Amino acid sequence: MPLFRPSRRALLSMAAAAPTLALPVRAQAQALGAPSASNPAHMQFTLGEMTLTVVSDGHLELPANSLGVNADPEEVRAFLESYFLSTDTNYAHANHLVIQTGEATVLVDTGSGSRFLPTAGRLAENLGKAGIEPSAITHVLITHAHPDHIWGIRDDFDEALFPDAAYFAGQTEHDYWMQDDLVNQVPPEMQQFVVGAVNAFQVEGVDWTLLANDQEVVPGVRVTDTPGHTPGHLSVIVESNGQQLIALGDSMNHAHMNFAHPDWVNNFDMDAETTQATRKRLLDMAAADRMAVLGYHFPFPGVGHVRTRGEAYEFVPALWQW
């Protein structure tokens, strides 16, 4: 059968009737500018009978050469460029999960507070904008004790920011940071991290419940060991009516690189080999069980799913619903 070939006159007629389309623009990475006013900094959705809200603490701007430190730098650079990402700055969001179930309101991590980077520390403000007052938080659950996850536990007066909450952290994580004289056993660039973690764990008025693997915090909310990024890193599994979401914390901290190259580690992953094994286990589990995932440093709001892509994986952002 011969191919149908429209006449030149028909083609010209269709072209005249078609809407004018702008030609694609070759934009450099991060060519989009900041908004003139603040965008909404929270997103709410449901999981079974639970209400989940992702609330932003702002973002971090870190050197991009901290990514993929065990890979060929040129390959890492080409990878970032292929995703239209800066090869100079790793712009990482800080996405907190608030879980409302029954009479419990659980906050996962407390953010940076005012003591880390100036681009972060917005959690309390954005909780208010989301209609969640600090006094409403009944449980605070810490994934690990890096500055952007725990330093926001106290306000500028060194008092607990969520005074009425019960506080939870992993036993292994707590024991690592609180070991005697750790500050003099780590490299100089890590000493402030140790001091900050100790200060956070010792904040006045907070009594810690220390957790083991698979321990439940409230019904439907439990922790799972995901070590590597830190020795006692925890992730949080939320389940209701057969639906599951796992808040990854920093067990996976890049929405593209960790999926396409789970073997590439970052300079802030404390144990490279364990980090790699943890990532592969999480990716396999989330893809096989069709679990939703939340990445703390993924592009806001950081919620999506994991699909296999050949020998690797891919992050599929969830549909934002109004």
Summary of the structure (lengths in Angstrom):
residues: 322
radius of gyration: 22.2
end to end distance: 48.8
largest distance: 84.2
contacts: 999
relative contact order: 0.14
helix: 27%
strand: 28%
